[in-house]
Amino acid sequence: MREEKLQSATNYNYLAAEYLLPNNGYIHLANASHLAGPSMNTFEPSLDFRVRDRSNGYECAGTLYLSREQIDTNTYQGNRLNLSIGRINRRWGWRLSHNTTDYPVVSTIRMPSIRFANSRAEVQYRSFTPKYGFLNTTATGGVQSQWSMQEGQQTLLSLYANMRVLDRKFRTLGLGLSVIPYEQTQRYQTGGAYLNRKLAPRLEGSLDVASDQRKRLFWSAHLDGGISTRRELPELNTELAATWVFHPRFSFKAGLAVQNIFEFTYLLPAPGRWLFERRNEQKSQLTLDLNWYATRSLGLFGGFGWYRYKFSNREALEIQPDGQLEPVAYELPILNSFSEGTLRFGFQYFFKDISQIRFSYGLNPDANFFEANIGPFYPNIYQRADLSMIWLLGNTGKR
């Protein structure tokens, strides 16, 4: 047997520069490079900006992010663009935004192109005048249009509204509602053929509650879910978090999140047949974090995470001549539930005002598939060390 080590370590570099403009504006330039050997390199330059008028009432902001990835002799390029303008810092405001994303490859993992765009127009209201038992109130409402640049994908139009209030005991309550008020078309493609599936109008809602964050022990809770008018694709997500500041220099934070997706349908690779798998998915994550400021200049931190992905009620379905999906006898691909853990620790040292150096070490740092919405692609546990420095030129800020 022959063993050959192709690459024992990778190198990641990040360089950024920022210029501050009047009225909280800025221009931020950055570039990240990932050198993973002679045949795999990634470069990701980006531009962020925010410009406001003299009254600090109108704003124009944007982000341009580019990605160039080289794998062997192949080169993949992607981009993301976000632009927005709006009226801010007033009781009544508004915002118009447009975002586009075009990625032929994601993080060296070969995947179909991700190409979509969305536009949003919203009205904003906020009041800091105590009224009806609340110290302040914020609300937004608007319309969003999202479309895919892939052939055959449908443009989605949704309406949404959100409200958040702070009561006299400094507790926060938030409510959200969104609706797609018409039938949607979901397209499945395989072997050059495609199949359209009609989905009923969909309604989604959310609830957020948080305690007084001025206290040493405070908590927050989040609940959201959605379902169609024909009870299709029900989804329910919950999050709980608590932070205990038991010393001015020492804090402990714990979080638990559970995401449940019911009756999710995937197209199976079965040439000549339209076969699907329907299953329930549950993603769970438990996180623990510690922060300790040993001195005014030196901070130490560490964290642990445990993530579990569970699959249940798996069954094979085949489309019938009348368009309905019916269970059939078919051997599904092996898909086992799994768990992963992650560990991290490091330090942050301020050597002059807010200028600082930061080091962190992570064991299996990408185990958090809950946020990525995908399971891990590689079963191997690996390590990563990051070193970063911020050096403020010119007039120094105070901590």
C-alpha positions in Angstrom: 0.0 0.0 0.0 1.3 3.5 -0.9 0.6 6.5 1.2 1.3 10.0 0.0 0.7 13.3 1.9 -0.7 15.9 -0.5 -1.1 18.8 1.9 -0.5 18.9 5.6 -1.7 22.5 6.3 -3.4 25.4 4.6 -2.8 29.1 4.9 -5.5 31.7 5.2 -4.8 35.5 5.1 -7.1 38.4 5.6 -6.2 42.0 5.0 -8.5 45.0 5.5 -8.4 48.8 5.4 -11.2 51.2 6.4 -11.6 55.0 5.9 -14.2 56.8 8.1 -16.4 59.4 6.4 -18.6 62.1 8.1 -21.9 61.1 9.7 -21.0 57.5 10.5 -20.1 56.8 6.9 -17.1 54.6 5.8 -15.3 52.8 3.0 -14.0 49.4 3.8 -11.7 47.4 1.5 -10.7 43.8 2.2 -9.1 40.7 0.6 -9.0 37.1 1.8 -6.8 34.5 0.3 -6.8 30.8 1.0 -3.8 28.8 -0.1 -4.5 25.1 0.1 -1.6 23.7 -1.9 -0.3 24.0 -5.4 -3.6 23.1 -7.1 -6.3 24.8 -4.8 -6.3 28.5 -4.2 -9.0 31.1 -3.4 -9.0 34.9 -3.5 -12.0 36.9 -2.2 -11.8 40.7 -2.5 -14.6 42.8 -1.2 -15.8 46.4 -0.9 -18.2 47.9 1.7 -19.4 51.5 1.9 -21.9 53.7 3.6 -22.5 57.3 2.7 -25.0 59.7 4.5 -26.0 63.3 3.9 -25.3 66.2 6.3 -28.5 65.8 8.1 -27.8 62.1 8.8 -31.3 61.4 7.5 -30.6 59.7 4.1 -28.3 56.8 3.4 -26.8 54.9 0.5 -24.9 51.6 1.3 -23.6 48.7 -0.6 -21.4 45.6 -0.7 -19.5 44.1 -3.6 -18.0 40.7 -2.9 -15.9 38.7 -5.5 -14.6 35.2 -5.4 -12.0 33.5 -7.6 -11.3 29.8 -6.9 -8.8 27.7 -8.7 -9.0 23.9 -8.5 -6.4 22.1 -10.6 -6.7 23.7 -14.0 -10.2 24.9 -13.5 -11.2 28.4 -12.4 -14.5 29.3 -10.8 -15.7 32.9 -10.3 -18.6 34.2 -8.2 -19.9 37.5 -7.0 -22.5 39.0 -4.6 -23.8 42.6 -4.8 -26.0 44.4 -2.3 -27.2 48.0 -2.8 -29.7 50.0 -0.7 -30.9 53.6 -0.3 -33.2 54.9 2.4 -34.5 57.5 4.8 -33.2 56.8 8.3 -33.1 58.2 11.8 -36.7 59.6 11.5 -40.0 58.4 12.9 -41.1 57.4 9.5 -38.5 56.0 7.0 -38.2 53.8 4.0 -35.7 51.6 2.3 -35.2 50.2 -1.2 -32.7 47.4 -1.6 -31.5 45.0 -4.3 -29.3 41.9 -3.9 -27.8 39.6 -6.5 -25.8 36.4 -6.0 -24.0 34.3 -8.6 -21.8 31.4 -7.4 -20.8 28.5 -9.6 -19.0 26.8 -6.7 -19.2 27.1 -2.9 -16.2 26.6 -0.7 -14.4 24.1 -2.9 -17.4 21.8 -2.8 -18.7 21.0 -6.3 -22.4 22.2 -6.3 -24.8 23.5 -9.0 -24.7 27.2 -9.7 -26.4 29.4 -7.2 -27.9 32.3 -9.1 -30.7 34.5 -7.7 -31.6 38.0 -6.9 -34.2 39.8 -4.7 -35.5 43.3 -4.4 -37.2 44.8 -1.4 -39.3 47.9 -0.7 -40.3 48.7 2.9 -41.7 51.4 5.1 -40.3 51.8 8.6 -41.7 53.3 11.8 -40.1 53.9 15.1 -41.1 55.9 18.2 -39.2 56.5 21.4 -42.1 58.2 23.1 -43.5 56.1 26.0 -47.0 55.0 25.1 -49.5 52.2 26.0 -47.0 50.8 28.5 -44.1 50.6 26.1 -40.9 52.7 26.1 -40.3 52.4 22.4 -41.8 50.8 19.3 -40.4 49.8 15.9 -42.3 48.4 13.0 -41.5 47.5 9.3 -43.7 46.4 6.5 -43.1 45.8 2.8 -42.9 43.6 -0.2 -40.1 41.4 -1.5 -39.6 40.0 -4.9 -37.2 37.1 -5.3 -36.3 35.3 -8.5 -33.8 32.8 -9.7 -31.7 33.3 -12.8 -32.0 29.5 -13.5 -34.2 28.5 -16.4 -37.8 27.6 -15.3 -37.6 28.9 -11.8 -40.5 31.1 -10.7 -40.4 34.6 -9.3 -41.7 34.7 -5.8 -43.6 37.8 -4.4 -44.1 37.9 -0.6 -45.6 40.4 1.8 -44.1 40.9 5.3 -44.6 42.9 8.5 -42.6 43.0 11.8 -43.1 44.8 15.1 -40.9 45.0 18.2 -41.6 46.8 21.5 -39.7 47.4 24.7 -41.8 47.5 27.9 -41.3 49.5 31.1 -39.4 46.6 32.6 -37.0 46.6 29.6 -38.3 43.3 28.3 -38.5 42.9 24.5 -41.3 41.4 22.5 -41.2 40.9 18.7 -43.7 39.6 16.2 -43.3 38.8 12.5 -45.6 37.7 9.7 -44.9 36.9 6.0 -47.1 35.4 3.3 -46.8 34.2 -0.3 -50.4 34.9 -1.4 -50.5 32.7 -4.5 -49.5 29.2 -5.8 -45.8 28.6 -6.4 -44.1 26.4 -8.9 -41.2 24.2 -7.8 -39.1 22.7 -10.6 -37.3 19.4 -10.4 -34.7 18.5 -13.1 -32.9 15.3 -14.1 -31.3 14.1 -17.3 -32.5 17.0 -19.3 -36.1 16.6 -18.3 -38.0 18.6 -15.8 -41.1 18.4 -13.7 -43.1 21.2 -12.1 -44.8 20.9 -8.7 -47.5 23.3 -7.5 -47.3 24.5 -4.0 -50.1 26.2 -2.2 -49.9 29.8 -0.7 -47.7 29.8 2.4 -47.9 31.6 5.7 -45.0 32.1 8.1 -44.8 33.7 11.6 -42.3 34.4 14.3 -42.2 35.3 18.0 -39.2 36.8 20.0 -39.1 37.4 23.7 -36.1 38.7 25.7 -35.6 39.7 29.3 -33.9 42.8 30.7 -30.3 42.7 29.3 -29.1 45.2 31.9 -29.2 42.4 34.6 -26.5 39.9 35.3 -28.6 37.0 34.1 -30.7 37.5 31.0 -32.3 35.2 28.4 -33.9 35.2 25.1 -36.3 32.9 23.2 -37.3 32.6 19.6 -40.0 30.7 17.8 -40.9 30.6 14.1 -42.7 28.3 11.7 -44.5 28.1 8.5 -47.0 26.0 6.6 -49.0 26.2 3.3 -52.8 26.4 3.1 -52.8 22.7 2.1 -50.6 21.8 5.1 -47.5 21.3 3.0 -43.9 21.5 4.2 -44.6 22.4 7.8 -41.6 23.8 9.7 -41.0 24.7 13.3 -37.9 26.3 14.8 -37.1 27.1 18.4 -34.1 28.9 20.0 -33.2 29.5 23.7 -30.2 31.4 25.0 -29.1 32.6 28.4 -26.1 34.7 29.5 -24.8 35.0 33.1 -22.4 37.8 33.9 -21.4 36.6 37.4 -18.4 39.0 37.5 -17.7 42.3 35.7 -14.9 40.5 33.9 -16.4 37.0 33.6 -19.5 35.9 31.6 -21.0 32.5 30.6 -23.4 32.0 27.7 -25.4 28.9 26.8 -27.6 28.3 23.8 -29.9 25.6 22.5 -31.6 25.6 19.1 -33.8 23.0 17.4 -35.0 23.2 13.8 -37.7 20.8 12.6 -38.6 20.3 8.9 -41.5 17.9 8.2 -42.2 16.0 5.0 -39.4 17.5 3.1 -39.2 16.1 -0.5 -36.0 15.4 -2.4 -35.7 14.1 -6.0 -33.9 10.8 -6.2 -31.3 9.9 -8.9 -33.4 7.2 -10.7 -33.0 7.5 -14.5 -36.3 7.0 -16.4 -38.5 7.5 -13.3 -39.7 10.4 -11.2 -38.9 9.1 -7.7 -38.7 11.2 -4.6 -37.7 10.7 -0.9 -39.9 12.3 1.7 -38.5 12.6 5.3 -38.4 14.6 8.5 -35.3 16.4 9.5 -34.3 17.7 12.9 -31.2 19.8 13.5 -30.1 20.5 17.1 -27.3 22.5 18.5 -26.0 23.2 22.0 -23.3 25.9 22.5 -21.4 27.0 25.6 -19.1 30.0 25.7 -16.9 31.6 28.3 -15.3 35.1 28.3 -12.8 36.4 30.9 -11.1 39.7 30.9 -8.0 39.0 33.0 -6.9 42.6 32.7 -8.2 45.7 31.0 -6.0 44.8 28.0 -6.2 41.0 27.9 -9.3 38.9 27.2 -9.5 35.1 27.1 -12.3 33.1 25.6 -13.3 29.6 24.9 -16.3 27.6 23.7 -17.8 24.2 23.0 -20.5 23.1 20.6 -22.5 19.9 20.0 -24.5 19.5 16.8 -26.9 16.7 15.9 -28.6 16.0 12.6 -31.5 13.4 12.7 -33.5 11.9 9.9 -36.8 10.1 10.4 -39.9 8.8 8.6 -38.1 8.2 5.4 -40.1 6.9 2.5 -39.9 6.6 -1.3 -42.6 8.2 -3.5 -43.3 8.0 -7.2 -45.4 10.4 -9.2 -48.6 8.9 -10.7 -50.4 9.8 -13.9 -52.8 12.0 -12.0 -49.9 14.0 -10.6 -50.1 12.7 -7.1 -47.1 11.2 -5.1 -47.7 7.7 -3.9 -45.4 5.4 -1.7 -43.5 2.8 -3.6 -41.1 0.0 -2.8 -37.6 1.4 -3.5 -34.3 1.0 -1.6 -33.4 4.5 -0.4 -29.7 5.6 -0.1 -28.1 5.0 3.3 -28.5 8.1 5.4 -27.7 7.9 9.1 -28.2 10.4 11.8 -25.0 11.8 13.1 -23.5 14.2 15.7 -20.4 16.4 15.7 -18.6 18.5 18.3 -16.4 21.6 18.1 -14.0 23.2 20.6 -12.3 26.7 20.4 -10.3 28.9 22.6 -8.0 32.0 22.2 -7.1 35.4 23.5 -7.5 39.1 22.5 -5.0 41.7 23.5 -5.4 45.5 23.2 -2.0 47.0 22.9 -3.1 50.6 22.3 -6.7 51.9 22.7 -8.7 49.8 20.3 -5.8 48.5 18.3 -5.5 44.8 19.0 -4.2 41.4 18.2 -6.4 38.3 18.3 -5.6 34.6 18.2 -8.0 31.6 18.2 -7.6 27.9 17.9 -10.4 25.6 16.8 -10.9 21.8 16.8 -13.3 20.9 14.1 -14.4 24.5 13.7 -16.9 23.9 10.8 -19.0 21.4 12.7 -21.8 24.0 12.9 -23.9 22.7 10.0 -27.0 24.2 11.7 -26.2 27.6 10.4 -24.9 26.4 7.1 -28.1 24.4 6.6 -26.1 21.4 5.2 -24.5 18.4 6.8 -20.7 18.0 6.9 -19.2 16.7 3.7 -16.0 15.3 5.3 -16.1 13.0 8.3 -12.5 14.0 9.3 -11.9 16.2 12.3 -9.4 18.9 11.6 -7.8 21.9 13.4 -7.6 25.6 12.5 -5.6 28.5 14.0 -6.4 32.1 13.2 -4.3 35.2 13.9 -5.6 38.7 13.2 -4.5 42.2 14.1 -6.3 45.6 14.0 -4.1 48.7 13.9 -5.8 52.0 14.0 -3.9 54.8 12.2 -4.4 58.5 12.9 -6.6 59.6 15.7 -7.0 56.6 18.1 -10.3 55.7 19.6 -10.9 55.0 23.3 -12.4 51.8 24.6 
